[in-house]
Amino acid sequence: MIRHLIRAAVAAAVVVSCCAADDSPETSGEIRVGILHSLTGTMALSEKSAVDAELMAIEEINAKGGLLGKRLRPVIADGRSDWPTFAGQAERLITREKVSVIFGCWTSASRKSVVPVVERHDHLLFYPLQYEGLERSPNVVYTGATPNQQIIPAVRWFLENRGKRVFLVGSDYVFPRAANAIIKDQVRLLGGKVVGEGYIPLGSKNVKGVVRRIIKAKPKVILNTINGDSNIPFFVALQKAHVDPRKTPTVSFSIAEEELRSLDVSAMAGNYAVWNYFQSIGTSQNRDFVARFKRRFGAQRVTDDPIEAAYTAVNLWARAVKSAGSADVRKVRAAVRRQEFDAPEGRVWVDQLNQHLWKLSRIGKIQPDGQFRIEWVSDTLIHPVPYPPTRRIEDWQDLLTGLHTGWHGNWARPAATPAR
């Protein structure tokens, strides 16, 4: 089903590419919107689902007459799990395809490659993933969680409920490195101890070394920022090493229901994830969303936080277009700061200062059926804070600069550069 959907959407994109490049979204009979995710490479496991969510939202809007009397036309680009490719495709979507907005990126490495392109053209990106924060751009609307809406509540809850000895494991790129710096600040404040820290290259299946270190360190909690299909060998190795989640749970920040479809759930059950949304939320709003998604893509499909955040992104943008009375990028950027939406996760709204969403935080425990039992929900919507107050903004920026410089101008560690 997903292959058929993507082929159809790419075919539609080819039609758009053949149209006159000088036609603006305002004068043509359609509004072109860019979708930029990895359809190939190590991140395709996760990112294809975001494409589905964005296309479903676009289809629903078109079924109701489109926007401003015009149909939305998606133009899909494949980032190929490669950061320079993401930047090049963003440039193409803006300059050649004349899209009014880009919905896209997944890893922070891809986002940080695209943001300079979007800013240079004074354009607009909707980014649907939880991330490390430490960023605020007037050209980006962030519909995933900031650290204080995911990472920080999780550290507090697990140190209070499961123990204060923590091991950090992640993929070797900017999100896990920055996220773990935030985690270490919180662990220190809460009187805990980081007993080990290990990184593996994105896409690597060589996890035996870090699992051996985990066993030796005897943590009470493993905090996992591995992204993509490297999670498959990691959890298999934990299970083979008899790391029991009842005694030493792994808490993941990048594994959701969609990833569990490709993982061995028997190796995962009893572990945890932290998100703003789970499919198991019991509201009528969410049940209806889940039913529509399954009708569109198949009964075997699931929804998850990035799917929901991508769907929400399209709807927030559409509301801003209606409010502005135009698809012009600058007018929409001004209007989006006033938008609210009754999303499947609950009501969200765009913070007027930093363009992140106010959200609830949730902790879920993986069940044998691949769903999550919600164990904890924040009392109120959490105000998004991109820069944790444990350090000055300048210090956080220095951390990012150090990573970028040390990786020879990349946002992920080059293969030839040894990990510290």
Secondary structure as GFF3:
##gff-version 3
##sequence-region A 1 420
A	DSSP	alpha_helix	2	18	.	.	.	ID=ss1
A	DSSP	beta_strand	30	37	.	.	.	ID=ss2
A	DSSP	alpha_helix	44	63	.	.	.	ID=ss3
A	DSSP	beta_strand	71	78	.	.	.	ID=ss4
A	DSSP	alpha_helix	83	95	.	.	.	ID=ss5
A	DSSP	beta_strand	102	104	.	.	.	ID=ss6
A	DSSP	alpha_helix	108	120	.	.	.	ID=ss7
A	DSSP	beta_strand	125	127	.	.	.	ID=ss8
A	DSSP	beta_strand	140	142	.	.	.	ID=ss9
A	DSSP	three_ten_helix	147	149	.	.	.	ID=ss10
A	DSSP	alpha_helix	151	161	.	.	.	ID=ss11
A	DSSP	beta_strand	165	171	.	.	.	ID=ss12
A	DSSP	alpha_helix	174	189	.	.	.	ID=ss13
A	DSSP	beta_strand	193	200	.	.	.	ID=ss14
A	DSSP	alpha_helix	208	217	.	.	.	ID=ss15
A	DSSP	beta_strand	221	225	.	.	.	ID=ss16
A	DSSP	three_ten_helix	228	230	.	.	.	ID=ss17
A	DSSP	alpha_helix	231	240	.	.	.	ID=ss18
A	DSSP	beta_strand	250	252	.	.	.	ID=ss19
A	DSSP	alpha_helix	257	260	.	.	.	ID=ss20
A	DSSP	alpha_helix	265	268	.	.	.	ID=ss21
A	DSSP	beta_strand	272	275	.	.	.	ID=ss22
A	DSSP	alpha_helix	284	297	.	.	.	ID=ss23
A	DSSP	alpha_helix	305	324	.	.	.	ID=ss24
A	DSSP	alpha_helix	329	336	.	.	.	ID=ss25
A	DSSP	beta_strand	340	343	.	.	.	ID=ss26
A	DSSP	beta_strand	346	350	.	.	.	ID=ss27
A	DSSP	beta_strand	357	358	.	.	.	ID=ss28
A	DSSP	beta_strand	362	366	.	.	.	ID=ss29
A	DSSP	beta_strand	372	377	.	.	.	ID=ss30
A	DSSP	alpha_helix	393	406	.	.	.	ID=ss31
###
